[in-house]
Amino acid sequence: MPDLLPDALRQRLLRLRLRPRQTRSGGLKGERRSTRRGTSLEFADFRNYVAGDDLRKLDWNAFARLDRPIVKLYEDEQDALLHLLLDDSASMGALPDDPTSAAKGQAARQIAAGLGFIALHTNDRLTLTRLSAPQEPSFSGRGRGSVAGLLRALDADFSDGPTDIVGALRRFSQRERRGGMAFLISDLFTEGDLDAGLRALLAAHHEVTVLHTLSPEERQPTLSGDLRLIDVETNAAAELTITADLYEQYQQSLAAWQKGIRAMCARRGVRYLPITTSDPLEQLFLRDLRRVGVVS
């Protein structure tokens, strides 16, 4: 498999940090500023002294000027908890008669690798869960030394069948009850009620981002003529004649489907980002993810 994180991309990712809406401590110090006031040496603000405050934090100069006790506040640096939820169903991998389709699964792996790299290099805790096996993480670790383990976990083949995305999200939410940043990387091709899966994540106090990952062929098919199409996950077949009208219907249906998912995410307070897997990774990390407030 080609390198998931080329050196040039790694160097650019080193400048980025995750931006959780609410930092949740994983129990160890990280490298981000929390909204909590804590014990780092980074000054944040003043407030009036109240009984029980640490007297060592009194600002005696301010006390002399204002004739009342003032306490210095400091930023507390906390670690975030990042969960990568990778759809590894057959539709995300290579199609039997289309070697170029492997690029979709490769792009999904690279997105997961990039997010994981950012987290591990800021000492955040990271888990990787394949939706085909949500009962346990494929990878769990923290710190820069864990990057190689993450890349090995991502190197495994995708499954050869369908994945119940909604059921997988529910089982993951039952397993991981401590909230964190949860990134769902998927084409969202599922028969279930995706809203139910998102609700399960939110009920477990996860901060959810949906990275809706589609290939260029799925967005703008190049098919023509009389065809027999076979679903790669269910083996269901359909006989079609591709006409200009049918192509237009497909485009309208695709747009309506994504619009519905975007609206559903907005109602739930879930970040939603559509991704075309042919787009440059640098654009995704340095522009698109920053635009939706995931990284800075």
C-alpha positions as CSV (number, residue, x, y, z in Angstrom):
1,M,0.0,0.0,0.0
2,P,1.3,3.5,-0.8
3,D,2.5,5.6,2.1
4,L,-0.6,6.9,3.9
5,L,1.4,9.9,5.3
6,P,4.1,11.2,2.9
7,D,6.8,13.3,4.6
8,A,5.6,16.6,3.0
9,L,2.1,16.1,4.4
10,R,3.4,15.2,7.8
11,Q,5.3,18.4,8.1
12,R,2.2,20.4,7.3
13,L,0.0,18.4,9.7
14,L,2.5,19.2,12.5
15,R,1.1,22.8,12.5
16,L,-2.5,21.7,13.2
17,R,-4.4,21.1,16.4
18,L,-7.8,19.5,17.0
19,R,-10.5,21.9,18.2
20,P,-13.0,20.2,20.4
21,R,-16.0,22.3,21.3
22,Q,-15.5,21.2,24.9
23,T,-12.3,19.7,26.0
24,R,-12.7,16.5,28.0
25,S,-9.7,15.4,30.0
26,G,-8.5,11.9,29.3
27,G,-6.6,12.0,32.6
28,L,-3.3,13.3,31.4
29,K,-1.8,16.6,30.4
30,G,-2.1,17.4,26.7
31,E,-0.9,20.2,24.5
32,R,-4.1,22.3,24.1
33,R,-5.7,25.1,26.1
34,S,-8.8,24.1,27.9
35,T,-11.7,26.4,28.9
36,R,-11.1,25.1,32.4
37,R,-8.7,27.1,34.6
38,G,-5.9,25.0,35.8
39,T,-2.3,24.8,36.8
40,S,-0.2,25.5,33.7
41,L,2.1,28.5,33.6
42,E,0.1,30.2,30.8
43,F,-1.7,33.3,32.4
44,A,-5.4,33.6,31.5
45,D,-7.2,36.2,33.7
46,F,-8.0,37.6,37.2
47,R,-10.9,37.1,39.5
48,N,-11.8,38.0,43.1
49,Y,-10.6,35.7,45.8
50,V,-13.2,33.3,47.4
51,A,-12.8,31.1,50.4
52,G,-10.9,28.0,49.7
53,D,-8.7,29.4,46.8
54,D,-5.0,28.6,46.8
55,L,-3.3,31.5,48.6
56,R,-0.2,31.0,46.4
57,K,-2.3,32.3,43.4
58,L,-3.0,35.6,45.1
59,D,-1.7,38.7,43.2
60,W,-0.2,40.7,45.9
61,N,0.5,43.7,43.7
62,A,-3.1,43.9,42.6
63,F,-4.1,43.5,46.3
64,A,-2.0,46.5,47.2
65,R,-3.5,48.6,44.5
66,L,-7.2,47.6,44.8
67,D,-7.3,46.8,48.5
68,R,-9.0,43.4,47.9
69,P,-7.6,40.0,47.2
70,I,-7.3,39.0,43.6
71,V,-6.5,35.5,42.2
72,K,-4.5,34.8,39.0
73,L,-6.1,32.3,36.7
74,Y,-4.1,30.0,34.4
75,E,-5.0,28.0,31.3
76,D,-5.2,24.3,32.0
77,E,-3.7,22.2,29.2
78,Q,-5.9,19.1,28.7
79,D,-5.8,16.1,26.3
80,A,-8.7,15.5,24.0
81,L,-10.1,12.1,23.2
82,L,-10.4,11.3,19.5
83,H,-12.4,8.4,18.0
84,L,-12.0,7.5,14.3
85,L,-14.9,5.5,13.0
86,L,-13.9,4.0,9.7
87,D,-16.4,2.4,7.4
88,D,-14.6,-0.6,6.0
89,S,-17.5,-2.1,4.1
90,A,-17.1,-3.4,0.5
91,S,-18.4,-0.2,-1.1
92,M,-15.4,1.7,0.5
93,G,-12.8,-0.7,-1.0
94,A,-11.8,-1.8,-4.4
95,L,-14.4,-3.1,-6.8
96,P,-13.7,-6.4,-8.5
97,D,-13.7,-5.0,-12.1
98,D,-12.4,-1.5,-11.4
99,P,-8.9,-1.2,-10.1
100,T,-9.2,2.6,-9.9
101,S,-11.9,2.3,-7.2
102,A,-9.2,1.3,-4.7
103,A,-8.4,5.0,-4.5
104,K,-11.6,5.6,-2.4
105,G,-10.5,3.2,0.3
106,Q,-7.0,4.6,0.2
107,A,-8.3,8.2,0.6
108,A,-10.5,7.1,3.6
109,R,-7.4,5.5,5.2
110,Q,-5.3,8.7,4.6
111,I,-8.0,10.9,6.1
112,A,-8.0,8.7,9.2
113,A,-4.2,8.6,9.3
114,G,-4.0,12.4,9.1
115,L,-6.5,13.0,11.9
116,G,-4.8,10.4,14.0
117,F,-1.4,11.9,13.3
118,I,-2.6,15.3,14.5
119,A,-4.0,13.8,17.7
120,L,-1.0,11.7,18.6
121,H,1.4,14.5,18.0
122,T,-0.5,16.7,20.5
123,N,-0.5,13.8,23.0
124,D,-4.3,13.3,22.7
125,R,-5.7,9.8,23.2
126,L,-6.8,8.1,20.0
127,T,-8.9,5.0,19.1
128,L,-9.6,3.6,15.6
129,T,-12.7,1.5,15.2
130,R,-13.7,-0.4,12.0
131,L,-17.4,-0.4,11.7
132,S,-17.3,-4.1,10.6
133,A,-16.1,-4.9,14.2
134,P,-17.3,-2.1,16.5
135,Q,-17.1,-4.2,19.7
136,E,-13.4,-3.4,20.2
137,P,-11.0,-0.8,18.8
138,S,-8.6,-1.8,16.0
139,F,-6.1,0.6,17.6
140,S,-5.8,2.6,20.8
141,G,-2.9,4.7,21.9
142,R,-1.5,8.1,22.6
143,G,1.8,10.0,21.9
144,R,4.0,10.3,18.9
145,G,5.4,6.8,19.3
146,S,2.0,5.4,18.5
147,V,1.8,6.7,14.9
148,A,3.4,3.5,13.4
149,G,0.9,1.3,15.2
150,L,-2.0,3.4,13.8
151,L,-0.7,3.1,10.3
152,R,-0.3,-0.7,10.7
153,A,-3.9,-0.9,11.9
154,L,-5.1,1.1,8.9
155,D,-3.2,-1.2,6.5
156,A,-5.7,-4.0,7.0
157,D,-8.0,-4.9,4.1
158,F,-11.6,-3.7,4.0
159,S,-14.4,-6.3,4.4
160,D,-16.0,-8.0,1.4
161,G,-19.6,-7.4,2.5
162,P,-22.0,-4.8,3.8
163,T,-21.7,-3.1,7.2
164,D,-24.7,-2.1,9.3
165,I,-23.5,1.4,10.0
166,V,-26.3,2.3,12.3
167,G,-25.9,-0.8,14.4
168,A,-22.1,-0.3,14.5
169,L,-22.5,3.2,15.8
170,R,-24.9,2.0,18.5
171,R,-22.5,-0.7,19.6
172,F,-19.6,1.7,19.6
173,S,-21.6,4.2,21.7
174,Q,-22.3,1.4,24.2
175,R,-18.6,0.6,24.3
176,E,-17.3,4.1,24.6
177,R,-19.4,6.0,27.1
178,R,-16.8,8.7,27.8
179,G,-17.4,11.4,25.3
180,G,-14.8,12.6,22.8
181,M,-14.5,13.8,19.2
182,A,-15.9,11.1,17.0
183,F,-15.2,11.2,13.2
184,L,-17.3,9.0,11.0
185,I,-15.5,8.4,7.7
186,S,-18.0,6.7,5.4
187,D,-19.8,6.8,2.1
188,L,-23.0,6.4,4.2
189,F,-24.4,3.7,1.9
190,T,-26.6,1.9,4.5
191,E,-30.1,0.7,4.7
192,G,-30.6,1.8,8.3
193,D,-31.8,5.1,9.8
194,L,-28.6,7.1,10.0
195,D,-30.2,9.6,12.3
196,A,-30.6,6.8,14.9
197,G,-26.9,6.1,14.7
198,L,-26.0,9.8,15.2
199,R,-28.4,10.0,18.2
200,A,-26.6,7.1,19.8
201,L,-23.3,8.9,19.4
202,L,-24.7,12.1,20.8
203,A,-26.4,10.3,23.7
204,A,-22.9,9.0,24.7
205,H,-21.7,12.6,24.8
206,H,-19.6,12.4,21.6
207,E,-18.9,15.5,19.5
208,V,-19.6,14.1,16.1
209,T,-18.2,15.0,12.7
210,V,-19.4,13.2,9.5
211,L,-16.9,13.1,6.7
212,H,-19.1,12.0,3.8
213,T,-16.6,10.3,1.5
214,L,-17.5,9.7,-2.2
215,S,-15.5,8.9,-5.2
216,P,-15.5,11.1,-8.4
217,E,-17.3,8.2,-10.2
218,E,-20.1,8.2,-7.6
219,R,-20.5,12.0,-8.0
220,Q,-20.3,12.0,-11.8
221,P,-20.7,8.5,-13.3
222,T,-19.1,7.9,-16.7
223,L,-21.4,5.0,-17.5
224,S,-23.3,4.7,-20.8
225,G,-25.5,2.3,-22.8
226,D,-27.3,-0.8,-21.7
227,L,-25.8,-2.1,-18.4
228,R,-26.3,-4.7,-15.7
229,L,-25.2,-3.2,-12.4
230,I,-24.5,-5.3,-9.4
231,D,-24.4,-4.0,-5.8
232,V,-20.9,-4.8,-4.5
233,E,-22.2,-5.5,-1.0
234,T,-25.5,-7.3,-1.5
235,N,-25.0,-8.7,-5.1
236,A,-28.4,-7.3,-6.1
237,A,-28.6,-6.7,-9.8
238,A,-30.4,-4.0,-11.9
239,E,-30.7,-3.7,-15.6
240,L,-30.4,-0.1,-16.8
241,T,-30.2,1.9,-20.0
242,I,-28.2,5.0,-19.3
243,T,-29.8,8.0,-20.9
244,A,-29.4,11.8,-20.4
245,D,-32.7,11.8,-18.5
246,L,-31.6,9.0,-16.2
247,Y,-28.3,10.7,-15.6
248,E,-30.1,13.9,-14.6
249,Q,-32.3,12.0,-12.3
250,Y,-29.3,10.5,-10.6
251,Q,-27.6,13.9,-10.1
252,Q,-30.8,15.3,-8.6
253,S,-31.2,12.3,-6.3
254,L,-27.6,12.5,-5.2
255,A,-28.0,16.2,-4.4
256,A,-31.2,15.7,-2.5
257,W,-29.7,12.8,-0.5
258,Q,-26.7,14.9,0.6
259,K,-28.9,17.9,1.3
260,G,-31.0,15.7,3.6
261,I,-28.0,14.4,5.4
262,R,-26.6,17.9,5.8
263,A,-29.9,19.1,7.2
264,M,-30.1,16.1,9.6
265,C,-26.6,16.8,10.9
266,A,-27.4,20.5,11.4
267,R,-30.5,19.6,13.5
268,R,-28.3,17.5,15.7
269,G,-25.4,19.9,16.0
270,V,-23.2,17.5,14.0
271,R,-20.5,18.8,11.7
272,Y,-20.9,17.6,8.1
273,L,-18.3,17.7,5.4
274,P,-18.7,16.2,2.0
275,I,-15.5,14.9,0.5
276,T,-14.5,13.8,-3.0
277,T,-11.7,11.4,-2.7
278,S,-9.8,12.8,-5.7
279,D,-9.4,16.2,-3.9
280,P,-5.9,16.9,-2.5
281,L,-5.4,15.9,1.1
282,E,-3.7,19.2,1.8
283,Q,-6.9,21.0,0.8
284,L,-8.9,18.8,3.2
285,F,-6.7,19.4,6.2
286,L,-5.5,22.9,5.7
287,R,-8.8,24.4,4.3
288,D,-11.9,22.3,4.6
289,L,-11.4,20.9,8.2
290,R,-10.4,24.4,9.4
291,R,-13.4,25.9,7.8
292,V,-15.8,23.7,9.7
293,G,-13.9,24.3,12.9
294,V,-12.4,20.8,13.4
295,V,-8.8,21.8,13.4
296,S,-6.8,25.1,13.8
